[in-house]
Amino acid sequence: MPDTQDPGTERRLVELEHLEFDPNNPRVVELVGANPTQAQIKDLLLAGDMQARELVPSFLKNGYLPYEPMVVRPAHNGNYRVIEGNRRLAALLSMRDSEDRREREAFSEKRLGSVPCVIFVGDESQELAYLGLRHLSKTKDWSASAKAAFVERVLNAGHTLTEAAQLTNTTTPNLRLLLLTRRLFEKAGVLGVGLPQSQAEGDISFWHLGDAIRRTNTKNYLGLEQAEDPLGQPKLEESNFERLLGWLYGNQNAKEPRLIRTIRDIPDLDKALGNPRSVKVLEEGGSIPEALEELQAAGVTVSSHLERAKKSVQRATAGLSDVDESGKGVVVEARRDLARATQAFDRVVGFKEG
């Protein structure tokens, strides 16, 4: 329970036993799933990538510095749910329950049984706005996947995508890309494709996929159609999606290495996916440079065809004086066929005059 209150502020000292981890924290949802127990959250925060224990040396030396209070809001039974400070709470609880005598003594001597907290009294929209501005627009310590989980929470709270963008000071296209990438990560799990699990690797992998699927040739290769509902699963060609995942992350089952080493490789992959011949190289196990070589060769071949066509037209132009009246109808029809072929070519390459 709160035992002191600083008059004129919203800060209070709150005993640890009355603080609860936030089960809706996007990083928790990202790694544990919905409705985790308090014990599961504590274990997550103390182990693996969260590394809450790395905060213990500071507590041993300095105690709890009051300059960054936890942000909490009333929960139930007189407790408070921690909005900001879950790792700190886990570290303090680990000191309290530690078998290390030095940690237990420091916990007592530095009076870490109670910590300064700011009591958040706004409604859910204000809480979401606070978290969004802190962690999305300022990119403070949430992974891209966790940010996507947060945006999902905003939409599930009844907000529109436009309102979510306003809450998080982010554009709606960026939010759509976050959610689409999250849906595709889920799709990869359904297909049994193993993706990196650590937070650091997972964040890089998340953005590799996100950067790939926003590109035109890659979207066309996947036959990707977003659902109208940003939380809905998109339509795509599953076999091509599995191939793309293999190129991005490797295929352990087939013992095939990934083709993408850095995010700078993704534009080259997209370029290769724009031509059937270079796509075939990739699908047959070739590298991105090999696919680009085939793409270049295809371009040379097309150029040579056009060069021959140009010379044929020039020869035809020079021979027009030899065409009599009876042959002009044939020439006119041939010219129409040529115009239709040129228009079809322009549509394929996206050529526009001027």
VEXVEX-903483 format. One record per residue (C-alpha): residue number from 1; residue in three letters; x, y, z. Coordinates in pm, 1 decimal. Each point is the difference from the previous one (the first is absolute). Layout:
BEGIN
+-----+-----+----------+----------+----------+
!   k !   r !       c1 !       c2 !       c3 !
+-----+-----+----------+----------+----------+
! NUM ! ALA !        X !        Y !        Z !
...
+-----+-----+----------+----------+----------+
END
This chain:
BEGIN
+-----+-----+----------+----------+----------+
!   k !   r !       c1 !       c2 !       c3 !
+-----+-----+----------+----------+----------+
!   1 ! MET !      0.0 !      0.0 !      0.0 !
!   2 ! PRO !    120.1 !    356.2 !    -45.6 !
!   3 ! ASP !    149.1 !    123.5 !    324.3 !
!   4 ! THR !     97.4 !    357.7 !    -81.7 !
!   5 ! GLN !   -106.7 !    253.1 !   -254.0 !
!   6 ! ASP !    190.2 !    308.2 !   -105.4 !
!   7 ! PRO !   -255.7 !    282.3 !     19.0 !
!   8 ! GLY !    -49.3 !    186.0 !   -323.3 !
!   9 ! THR !    125.3 !   -287.3 !   -220.2 !
!  10 ! GLU !   -132.2 !   -335.1 !   -119.2 !
!  11 ! ARG !    298.1 !   -185.8 !    144.0 !
!  12 ! ARG !    -31.5 !   -257.1 !    275.6 !
!  13 ! LEU !    212.4 !   -264.9 !    162.5 !
!  14 ! VAL !   -159.6 !   -336.1 !    -73.8 !
!  15 ! GLU !     99.1 !   -329.0 !    162.6 !
!  16 ! LEU !    124.1 !   -267.2 !   -240.4 !
!  17 ! GLU !   -259.1 !   -247.8 !    121.0 !
!  18 ! HIS !   -268.8 !    229.4 !   -138.5 !
!  19 ! LEU !    157.3 !     32.1 !   -345.2 !
!  20 ! GLU !    -97.4 !   -231.9 !   -284.6 !
!  21 ! PHE !    162.0 !    -62.1 !   -337.0 !
!  22 ! ASP !   -197.3 !    121.2 !   -300.7 !
!  23 ! PRO !   -132.6 !   -305.7 !   -192.0 !
!  24 ! ASN !    -77.8 !    227.3 !   -297.2 !
!  25 ! ASN !    357.1 !    124.4 !    -37.2 !
!  26 ! PRO !     72.7 !    -44.7 !   -374.0 !
!  27 ! ARG !    341.1 !   -156.4 !     63.8 !
!  28 ! VAL !   -165.5 !   -256.8 !    225.2 !
!  29 ! VAL !   -279.9 !    -70.2 !   -247.9 !
!  30 ! GLU !    257.7 !    -30.3 !   -277.5 !
!  31 ! LEU !    195.8 !   -275.9 !    177.7 !
!  32 ! VAL !   -249.0 !   -172.0 !    234.6 !
!  33 ! GLY !   -337.1 !     58.3 !   -162.4 !
!  34 ! ALA !   -328.6 !    120.9 !    144.3 !
!  35 ! ASN !   -101.5 !    -37.4 !    366.9 !
!  36 ! PRO !    335.9 !    -92.0 !    155.8 !
!  37 ! THR !     25.5 !    -58.9 !    376.6 !
!  38 ! GLN !    200.7 !    229.0 !    225.4 !
!  39 ! ALA !    254.6 !   -279.4 !     49.7 !
!  40 ! GLN !     40.0 !    -46.7 !   -376.4 !
!  41 ! ILE !     58.4 !    372.1 !    -47.8 !
!  42 ! LYS !    258.1 !      9.2 !    280.5 !
!  43 ! ASP !    187.1 !   -297.6 !   -147.3 !
!  44 ! LEU !     -4.2 !    162.2 !   -344.2 !
!  45 ! LEU !    135.6 !    330.0 !    128.6 !
!  46 ! LEU !    278.2 !   -162.6 !    200.1 !
!  47 ! ALA !    112.7 !   -238.6 !   -273.4 !
!  48 ! GLY !    107.3 !     22.8 !   -362.8 !
!  49 ! ASP !     -8.5 !    327.4 !   -188.5 !
!  50 ! MET !   -182.0 !    205.5 !    263.2 !
!  51 ! GLN !    291.3 !    -38.3 !    247.1 !
!  52 ! ALA !   -164.6 !    183.9 !    288.1 !
!  53 ! ARG !    276.5 !   -128.5 !    227.4 !
!  54 ! GLU !    242.0 !    239.4 !   -168.3 !
!  55 ! LEU !   -167.8 !    275.9 !    204.2 !
!  56 ! VAL !     96.3 !   -159.3 !    333.2 !
!  57 ! PRO !    358.7 !    144.4 !     22.5 !
!  58 ! SER !   -142.7 !    352.8 !    -20.7 !
!  59 ! PHE !   -250.5 !    -74.1 !    276.8 !
!  60 ! LEU !    280.0 !   -148.5 !    212.0 !
!  61 ! LYS !    209.5 !    312.9 !    -36.1 !
!  62 ! ASN !   -252.1 !    283.1 !    -27.2 !
!  63 ! GLY !   -328.0 !   -132.9 !    131.5 !
!  64 ! TYR !   -305.1 !    109.6 !   -194.8 !
!  65 ! LEU !     65.6 !    341.8 !   -152.9 !
!  66 ! PRO !   -318.8 !    205.7 !     30.8 !
!  67 ! TYR !     52.4 !    182.8 !   -328.8 !
!  68 ! GLU !   -172.1 !   -268.9 !   -207.6 !
!  69 ! PRO !   -299.6 !   -124.6 !    195.0 !
!  70 ! MET !   -204.4 !   -293.7 !   -120.2 !
!  71 ! VAL !   -322.7 !     93.9 !   -177.7 !
!  72 ! VAL !   -292.1 !   -198.3 !    141.1 !
!  73 ! ARG !   -376.7 !      6.6 !      0.6 !
!  74 ! PRO !   -251.7 !   -141.1 !    250.5 !
!  75 ! ALA !    -80.7 !   -364.8 !    -68.4 !
!  76 ! HIS !   -205.4 !   -189.3 !    259.9 !
!  77 ! ASN !      9.8 !    -88.1 !    370.7 !
!  78 ! GLY !    203.2 !    312.1 !     66.4 !
!  79 ! ASN !    277.0 !   -108.3 !   -240.9 !
!  80 ! TYR !    156.1 !    189.5 !   -288.8 !
!  81 ! ARG !     82.6 !   -121.7 !   -350.2 !
!  82 ! VAL !    341.4 !    115.4 !   -123.6 !
!  83 ! ILE !    -25.2 !    181.8 !   -333.3 !
!  84 ! GLU !    366.4 !    104.3 !     -8.1 !
!  85 ! GLY !    261.2 !   -180.1 !    208.4 !
!  86 ! ASN !    -74.2 !   -371.5 !    -31.3 !
!  87 ! ARG !    370.2 !    -90.7 !    -32.4 !
!  88 ! ARG !     81.7 !    206.5 !    308.7 !
!  89 ! LEU !   -273.5 !   -175.7 !    194.2 !
!  90 ! ALA !    133.0 !   -341.7 !   -103.1 !
!  91 ! ALA !    355.8 !     96.4 !    101.3 !
!  92 ! LEU !   -113.7 !    124.7 !    341.3 !
!  93 ! LEU !   -206.6 !   -313.2 !     64.7 !
!  94 ! SER !    299.6 !   -214.2 !    -94.0 !
!  95 ! MET !    211.6 !    188.7 !    257.1 !
!  96 ! ARG !   -266.0 !    -41.4 !    267.1 !
!  97 ! ASP !    -19.6 !   -375.9 !    -61.1 !
!  98 ! SER !    371.3 !    -50.1 !    -74.5 !
!  99 ! GLU !    217.2 !   -265.6 !    162.9 !
! 100 ! ASP !    286.3 !    251.0 !    -17.5 !
! 101 ! ARG !     36.3 !    153.3 !    349.3 !
! 102 ! ARG !    150.7 !    320.0 !   -139.9 !
! 103 ! GLU !   -305.3 !     59.9 !   -219.1 !
! 104 ! ARG !   -246.4 !    -63.7 !    283.1 !
! 105 ! GLU !    191.0 !    233.4 !    232.7 !
! 106 ! ALA !     13.7 !    276.7 !   -264.0 !
! 107 ! PHE !   -371.5 !    -45.8 !    -63.9 !
! 108 ! SER !    -64.4 !     63.1 !    370.7 !
! 109 ! GLU !    260.8 !    270.6 !     61.7 !
! 110 ! LYS !    -98.7 !    206.0 !   -304.5 !
! 111 ! ARG !   -369.8 !    -40.5 !     80.2 !
! 112 ! LEU !    -88.4 !   -151.4 !   -335.0 !
! 113 ! GLY !   -322.2 !   -150.0 !    132.3 !
! 114 ! SER !   -177.3 !    317.8 !   -112.8 !
! 115 ! VAL !     69.7 !    193.3 !   -319.0 !
! 116 ! PRO !   -105.6 !    340.2 !   -133.9 !
! 117 ! CYS !   -286.9 !    -22.9 !   -245.4 !
! 118 ! VAL !   -203.9 !    240.4 !   -209.0 !
! 119 ! ILE !   -366.1 !    -95.3 !     20.9 !
! 120 ! PHE !   -146.2 !     12.4 !   -349.9 !
! 121 ! VAL !   -362.9 !    108.0 !     30.2 !
! 122 ! GLY !    -94.6 !     51.4 !   -365.7 !
! 123 ! ASP !   -234.9 !   -222.3 !   -200.2 !
! 124 ! GLU !    113.0 !   -280.5 !   -230.3 !
! 125 ! SER !     30.5 !    232.1 !   -300.9 !
! 126 ! GLN !    236.5 !    225.5 !    193.8 !
! 127 ! GLU !    203.8 !   -300.3 !    114.8 !
! 128 ! LEU !     29.8 !   -127.1 !   -357.0 !
! 129 ! ALA !     98.9 !    346.5 !   -119.8 !
! 130 ! TYR !    268.6 !     23.0 !    269.4 !
! 131 ! LEU !    144.1 !   -341.1 !    -84.9 !
! 132 ! GLY !    -20.6 !     61.8 !   -373.3 !
! 133 ! LEU !    181.4 !    331.3 !     13.4 !
! 134 ! ARG !    264.6 !   -142.8 !    232.9 !
! 135 ! HIS !     69.9 !   -322.4 !   -184.3 !
! 136 ! LEU !   -109.7 !     43.6 !   -362.7 !
! 137 ! SER !     73.1 !    353.9 !   -107.3 !
! 138 ! LYS !    313.6 !     19.5 !    218.7 !
! 139 ! THR !    100.6 !   -366.6 !    -50.3 !
! 140 ! LYS !     88.5 !    -62.3 !    365.4 !
! 141 ! ASP !     86.1 !   -364.7 !     62.5 !
! 142 ! TRP !   -295.2 !   -176.1 !   -167.3 !
! 143 ! SER !     78.8 !   -230.2 !   -288.7 !
! 144 ! ALA !   -185.2 !     45.7 !   -328.4 !
! 145 ! SER !   -205.6 !   -310.6 !     71.1 !
! 146 ! ALA !    -91.1 !    132.6 !    346.2 !
! 147 ! LYS !   -105.4 !    328.2 !   -158.4 !
! 148 ! ALA !   -226.1 !   -195.0 !   -235.4 !
! 149 ! ALA !   -150.4 !   -181.4 !    300.1 !
! 150 ! PHE !    -66.2 !    336.9 !    162.4 !
! 151 ! VAL !   -174.3 !    139.0 !   -308.3 !
! 152 ! GLU !   -211.4 !   -314.4 !     -4.7 !
! 153 ! ARG !    -95.9 !     69.9 !    361.3 !
! 154 ! VAL !   -103.0 !    354.7 !    -96.4 !
! 155 ! LEU !   -226.2 !   -130.0 !   -278.3 !
! 156 ! ASN !   -146.1 !   -270.4 !    222.4 !
! 157 ! ALA !    -87.6 !    273.7 !    249.6 !
! 158 ! GLY !   -242.8 !    132.3 !   -261.3 !
! 159 ! HIS !    212.0 !    267.5 !   -167.5 !
! 160 ! THR !     20.8 !     41.1 !   -376.8 !
! 161 ! LEU !    330.5 !    -12.9 !   -181.8 !
! 162 ! THR !    -14.8 !    377.2 !    -44.3 !
! 163 ! GLU !    -54.2 !     46.4 !    373.5 !
! 164 ! ALA !    284.5 !   -243.0 !     70.4 !
! 165 ! ALA !    226.5 !    209.6 !   -222.2 !
! 166 ! GLN !    -98.0 !    312.6 !    191.7 !
! 167 ! LEU !     54.5 !   -172.9 !    335.1 !
! 168 ! THR !    344.9 !   -119.0 !    -98.7 !
! 169 ! ASN !    106.6 !    298.3 !   -213.0 !
! 170 ! THR !     61.7 !   -240.3 !   -289.6 !
! 171 ! THR !   -133.3 !    -16.7 !   -355.1 !
! 172 ! THR !   -272.4 !   -249.2 !    -89.7 !
! 173 ! PRO !    216.4 !   -159.0 !   -278.3 !
! 174 ! ASN !    272.2 !    -72.0 !    256.7 !
! 175 ! LEU !   -254.4 !   -153.9 !    236.8 !
! 176 ! ARG !   -145.5 !   -211.5 !   -282.6 !
! 177 ! LEU !    348.2 !   -125.2 !    -85.9 !
! 178 ! LEU !     66.5 !    -90.0 !    364.8 !
! 179 ! LEU !   -326.1 !   -194.1 !     22.7 !
! 180 ! LEU !     43.9 !   -168.2 !   -339.4 !
! 181 ! THR !    348.9 !   -115.5 !     95.0 !
! 182 ! ARG !   -134.0 !   -134.1 !    331.0 !
! 183 ! ARG !   -272.8 !   -193.4 !   -185.1 !
! 184 ! LEU !    262.2 !   -150.0 !   -232.3 !
! 185 ! PHE !    217.9 !   -102.4 !    294.7 !
! 186 ! GLU !   -306.5 !   -181.1 !    133.8 !
! 187 ! LYS !    -50.5 !   -158.2 !   -343.0 !
! 188 ! ALA !    359.3 !   -123.4 !      3.4 !
! 189 ! GLY !    -69.6 !   -170.3 !    332.3 !
! 190 ! VAL !   -309.9 !   -171.3 !   -141.1 !
! 191 ! LEU !    207.7 !   -124.4 !   -294.5 !
! 192 ! GLY !    259.4 !   -138.5 !    241.0 !
! 193 ! VAL !    278.0 !    231.2 !   -116.5 !
! 194 ! GLY !    246.0 !     64.0 !    282.2 !
! 195 ! LEU !     87.5 !    366.3 !     53.7 !
! 196 ! PRO !    263.8 !    151.9 !    232.5 !
! 197 ! GLN !   -121.4 !      4.9 !    360.3 !
! 198 ! SER !    238.9 !    233.3 !    182.7 !
! 199 ! GLN !   -116.1 !    359.2 !     34.0 !
! 200 ! ALA !    300.7 !    144.5 !   -183.3 !
! 201 ! GLU !    -14.8 !   -245.2 !   -290.8 !
! 202 ! GLY !   -378.1 !      8.5 !     -1.9 !
! 203 ! ASP !    -12.9 !    377.9 !    -35.7 !
! 204 ! ILE !    241.1 !     -5.0 !   -295.5 !
! 205 ! SER !   -195.0 !   -286.2 !   -157.5 !
! 206 ! PHE !   -328.6 !    182.1 !     51.5 !
! 207 ! TRP !    126.0 !    300.5 !   -192.0 !
! 208 ! HIS !    161.4 !   -210.2 !   -270.8 !
! 209 ! LEU !   -340.8 !   -145.2 !    -76.4 !
! 210 ! GLY !   -170.7 !    338.9 !     41.8 !
! 211 ! ASP !    241.3 !    167.8 !   -240.4 !
! 212 ! ALA !    -37.4 !   -280.7 !   -254.7 !
! 213 ! ILE !   -380.4 !     -8.2 !    -13.2 !
! 214 ! ARG !    -34.7 !    374.9 !    -55.1 !
! 215 ! ARG !    181.8 !    -31.3 !   -335.4 !
! 216 ! THR !   -194.4 !    -35.2 !   -324.9 !
! 217 ! ASN !    169.3 !   -304.4 !   -158.1 !
! 218 ! THR !     -0.3 !   -194.0 !    327.1 !
! 219 ! LYS !   -369.2 !     74.1 !     54.4 !
! 220 ! ASN !    -77.5 !   -111.8 !   -354.5 !
! 221 ! TYR !    204.2 !   -318.9 !     45.7 !
! 222 ! LEU !   -198.8 !    -81.5 !    313.9 !
! 223 ! GLY !   -332.7 !     99.4 !   -154.8 !
! 224 ! LEU !    -39.1 !    196.0 !    323.4 !
! 225 ! GLU !   -341.9 !    153.6 !     67.1 !
! 226 ! GLN !    -53.9 !    173.9 !    332.2 !
! 227 ! ALA !   -325.4 !    -56.0 !    184.4 !
! 228 ! GLU !   -222.5 !    304.6 !     40.3 !
! 229 ! ASP !     12.5 !    -61.8 !    375.3 !
! 230 ! PRO !    360.4 !     80.3 !    103.7 !
! 231 ! LEU !    -20.8 !   -283.4 !    254.5 !
! 232 ! GLY !   -106.7 !   -252.8 !   -265.0 !
! 233 ! GLN !    223.7 !   -251.8 !   -175.1 !
! 234 ! PRO !    105.5 !    102.0 !   -352.8 !
! 235 ! LYS !    -35.7 !   -219.5 !   -308.8 !
! 236 ! LEU !    318.3 !   -131.6 !   -161.6 !
! 237 ! GLU !    160.3 !   -289.5 !   -185.3 !
! 238 ! GLU !    118.1 !   -221.5 !    285.6 !
! 239 ! SER !    265.3 !   -184.7 !   -200.7 !
! 240 ! ASN !    158.3 !    327.0 !   -111.0 !
! 241 ! PHE !    -24.4 !    134.8 !    354.3 !
! 242 ! GLU !    191.2 !   -302.4 !    130.4 !
! 243 ! ARG !    267.7 !     59.0 !   -263.9 !
! 244 ! LEU !     26.6 !    365.1 !    101.9 !
! 245 ! LEU !     41.1 !    -99.0 !    365.0 !
! 246 ! GLY !    277.1 !   -238.1 !   -103.4 !
! 247 ! TRP !    179.7 !    275.3 !   -190.5 !
! 248 ! LEU !    -37.0 !    236.7 !    296.8 !
! 249 ! TYR !     79.4 !   -237.6 !    287.4 !
! 250 ! GLY !    124.9 !   -327.8 !   -144.8 !
! 251 ! ASN !   -171.2 !   -338.8 !      1.3 !
! 252 ! GLN !    130.1 !   -229.9 !    271.9 !
! 253 ! ASN !   -204.8 !   -296.6 !   -119.9 !
! 254 ! ALA !    139.9 !     23.3 !   -353.4 !
! 255 ! LYS !    341.8 !    110.8 !    135.4 !
! 256 ! GLU !     -8.2 !    304.6 !   -224.7 !
! 257 ! PRO !    179.3 !    317.7 !    114.8 !
! 258 ! ARG !   -175.1 !    333.6 !     -3.6 !
! 259 ! LEU !     69.3 !    237.2 !   -288.7 !
! 260 ! ILE !    -59.6 !    320.1 !    198.4 !
! 261 ! ARG !    290.8 !    100.6 !    222.2 !
! 262 ! THR !    -86.8 !    365.7 !     55.1 !
! 263 ! ILE !   -299.3 !    217.3 !    -74.2 !
! 264 ! ARG !    197.9 !    143.3 !   -293.3 !
! 265 ! ASP !    -44.1 !   -334.2 !   -182.0 !
! 266 ! ILE !   -379.6 !     34.3 !     -6.6 !
! 267 ! PRO !    -22.8 !    253.1 !   -287.5 !
! 268 ! ASP !    212.4 !   -235.9 !   -212.8 !
! 269 ! LEU !   -230.1 !   -290.6 !     85.0 !
! 270 ! ASP !   -300.4 !    210.4 !   -100.7 !
! 271 ! LYS !    172.5 !     93.1 !   -326.3 !
! 272 ! ALA !     62.6 !   -368.2 !    -76.0 !
! 273 ! LEU !   -364.1 !    -84.0 !     71.7 !
! 274 ! GLY !   -105.8 !    230.3 !   -283.4 !
! 275 ! ASN !    105.1 !   -235.3 !   -281.5 !
! 276 ! PRO !   -105.2 !   -364.3 !    -60.5 !
! 277 ! ARG !    352.0 !   -104.2 !   -101.8 !
! 278 ! SER !    164.7 !    137.2 !    314.9 !
! 279 ! VAL !   -284.2 !   -140.7 !    212.8 !
! 280 ! LYS !     74.5 !   -342.5 !   -145.4 !
! 281 ! VAL !    365.5 !     33.5 !    103.0 !
! 282 ! LEU !   -106.4 !     72.6 !    360.1 !
! 283 ! GLU !   -256.1 !   -280.3 !      7.8 !
! 284 ! GLU !    262.2 !   -245.7 !   -125.5 !
! 285 ! GLY !    234.8 !     88.0 !    285.7 !
! 286 ! GLY !    206.2 !    277.1 !   -158.2 !
! 287 ! SER !    135.5 !    303.3 !    183.0 !
! 288 ! ILE !   -123.3 !    357.1 !    -31.5 !
! 289 ! PRO !    309.6 !    103.7 !   -203.6 !
! 290 ! GLU !    -64.3 !   -293.1 !   -237.6 !
! 291 ! ALA !   -362.6 !    104.8 !    -35.3 !
! 292 ! LEU !    105.0 !    357.5 !    -72.9 !
! 293 ! GLU !    242.8 !   -123.1 !   -265.6 !
! 294 ! GLU !   -288.0 !   -183.5 !   -166.9 !
! 295 ! LEU !   -211.2 !    314.8 !     31.8 !
! 296 ! GLN !    272.5 !    201.7 !   -169.7 !
! 297 ! ALA !     29.3 !   -258.0 !   -275.7 !
! 298 ! ALA !   -375.5 !     12.2 !    -50.8 !
! 299 ! GLY !     22.5 !    378.1 !    -31.1 !
! 300 ! VAL !    273.5 !    -30.4 !   -261.7 !
! 301 ! THR !   -209.9 !   -249.2 !   -194.4 !
! 302 ! VAL !   -300.3 !    233.3 !      4.7 !
! 303 ! SER !    220.2 !    289.8 !   -110.9 !
! 304 ! SER !    134.6 !   -201.8 !   -291.7 !
! 305 ! HIS !   -354.3 !    -88.6 !   -111.1 !
! 306 ! LEU !    -97.8 !    367.1 !     12.6 !
! 307 ! GLU !    311.4 !    100.3 !   -191.4 !
! 308 ! ARG !    -84.8 !   -246.3 !   -276.7 !
! 309 ! ALA !   -361.2 !    123.3 !     -3.5 !
! 310 ! LYS !    118.1 !    359.9 !    -31.9 !
! 311 ! LYS !    220.8 !    -85.3 !   -297.4 !
! 312 ! SER !   -284.4 !   -192.5 !   -164.3 !
! 313 ! VAL !   -227.8 !    304.2 !     30.7 !
! 314 ! GLN !    273.9 !    220.3 !   -144.4 !
! 315 ! ARG !     38.9 !   -235.6 !   -298.9 !
! 316 ! ALA !   -377.1 !    -10.9 !    -44.4 !
! 317 ! THR !    -13.4 !    380.3 !      3.8 !
! 318 ! ALA !    267.7 !     20.7 !   -269.2 !
! 319 ! GLY !   -194.8 !   -246.5 !   -215.5 !
! 320 ! LEU !   -336.8 !    176.4 !     20.0 !
! 321 ! SER !     60.1 !    173.4 !   -332.5 !
! 322 ! ASP !     -5.8 !   -340.0 !   -171.4 !
! 323 ! VAL !   -345.7 !    -94.1 !    136.3 !
! 324 ! ASP !   -281.4 !     36.9 !   -253.0 !
! 325 ! GLU !   -363.5 !     83.2 !     75.7 !
! 326 ! SER !   -100.9 !   -364.3 !     27.9 !
! 327 ! GLY !    266.4 !    -65.1 !    265.4 !
! 328 ! LYS !    -77.4 !    299.9 !    218.2 !
! 329 ! GLY !   -289.7 !   -176.5 !    172.8 !
! 330 ! VAL !    233.7 !   -276.9 !    112.6 !
! 331 ! VAL !    251.5 !    257.1 !    127.2 !
! 332 ! VAL !   -268.6 !    188.2 !    196.0 !
! 333 ! GLU !   -119.5 !   -320.9 !    167.5 !
! 334 ! ALA !    358.5 !    -98.3 !     84.1 !
! 335 ! ARG !     52.0 !    347.0 !    152.0 !
! 336 ! ARG !   -308.0 !    -49.1 !    218.9 !
! 337 ! ASP !    134.3 !   -336.6 !    118.8 !
! 338 ! LEU !    332.7 !    162.9 !     78.4 !
! 339 ! ALA !   -173.4 !    278.7 !    196.9 !
! 340 ! ARG !   -195.2 !   -256.6 !    204.8 !
! 341 ! ALA !    319.4 !   -195.6 !     73.7 !
! 342 ! THR !    178.0 !    321.3 !    105.6 !
! 343 ! GLN !   -286.0 !     96.8 !    232.5 !
! 344 ! ALA !      5.6 !   -345.6 !    157.8 !
! 345 ! PHE !    375.8 !     31.0 !     51.7 !
! 346 ! ASP !    -41.3 !    343.5 !    160.2 !
! 347 ! ARG !   -257.2 !   -137.6 !    243.3 !
! 348 ! VAL !    234.1 !   -278.8 !    109.9 !
! 349 ! VAL !    296.4 !    229.6 !     64.4 !
! 350 ! GLY !   -213.4 !    286.7 !    131.9 !
! 351 ! PHE !    126.2 !    238.6 !   -266.7 !
! 352 ! LYS !   -163.5 !    340.5 !    -29.7 !
! 353 ! GLU !     86.4 !    277.1 !   -245.3 !
! 354 ! GLY !    147.6 !    309.5 !    162.0 !
+-----+-----+----------+----------+----------+
END
